[in-house]
Structure formats: C-alpha cells, structure tokens
Amino acid sequence: MTPPETPAAPAWDGRFEDVLRDVVPGAGPLVPGTRLGDRGLDSMASVALLLRLEEAYDVRFPDEHLSAATFATAGSLWSVVSALRTQR
C-alpha cells in the first residue's frame, strides 16, 4: 500500500508543474511526496518528461540522474532539476 501524500506546499515553479501536468495528465494535487508512478508515469512517459524538462530548463540530465529514484516523486525530480539549473 502506498503511503498517503503529505500536504506540503510545492517548492517548484509553475513551469515545472505545467510540464509535469502535461506529461502526467490528471495528476490531481501535486506535492513533493506525490508518487509519479502511482499517477501513471511509466517508462515512456519518463522519457517524454525528461526531454520536456531538458528543453524547458535548458539542462541535460547526466547518466547518474537517469534512475527510478529521480522520477519517484515530484519532489525528487524537482530536486534534480533545481540542482542542474544551478550548475549551468
């Protein structure tokens, strides 16, 4: 059984949420603990999400971030995107 989502306020910008909602439609409320796999993010959608985020933020995901852990939750994904943005 999946633990309930925590009602923590998102720490990301609107662009991240827009991209996430475009790739994972009908995701409902998004909080950092939102489990993306439970919302329908599969391997094909993960690739689409990766490409959209790279384009939106002008970043490239290095191999070490191409993992299930990165795409596990909205918060884990934003942490990686945020870190990549500061490395530009």
N, C-alpha and C positions, 0 to 999 in steps of 0.2 A: 504494500500500500504506500502511496506517495504521501509524504508529509504535507500538511496544508501550507499554502503560501503565506509568508509573513507580509503584513500590510505596510512594509517600509516604503517610504517615498523613493521614487526612482532618482538616481543621481546623474542621469544622462540627459543629453539634449534632445530636442524634438526631432532632429534629423535621424538619430538612431532609432527612435521609436517608430517613425514613419517607415524606415527601411524594414524594420523588424515586422511591422504590421503588414507591409506589402508582401513579404515572403511567407509569413505565418498568419494568414487571414483568420479572422475570428478568434484571435488570441485572448480576447477579454482583457481585463485589467492586467497591466504588466508591472511587476515589481521586481526588484533584484533577484528574489528567490524563485521567480517563475521558471519552471522546468520546461524548456523548449521542446524536448522530445514528447512530453505529455500533451503539448499543444499542436503536435503534428509535424514537427521538424524532423525530417528523415535525411538520409544521405544526399539525395538530390537537392532538396531544399537547402541543406547546409552549404552546398557548393554555390547555389544561387545567392544565398545570403552573404557568403564570403566575397563573391565578386561585387555585389552591390555595395558592401561596406568598404571594400578597397577603393571603389570608384568614388563613393560619397565623401570619404575622408582622405583620399589621395595617399593611402598607405598600402603596404604589402605585408601579408601575414607570413612570417618566416615559418619554416617547417616545424619548429618546436611548438608553435601555437596551433597547428593543424591537428587537433585532438578532440576527443569526446568531451574532455574536461572544459575546454574553451567554450564549446557550444552547449554545455549542460544547462546553464541558466542565463537569463537575460543579464544578470549582474556579472557573471564570469566573462561573458562575451564583451560587455562594456568595459570591464577592467582591461582586457587585452587591447581593445580599440583605443581606449584612452591612453594606455601606455605607448602604443605605436604612434599616436599623434604627437606625443611629447618628444619622440625620437627623431622626428622629421627634421 
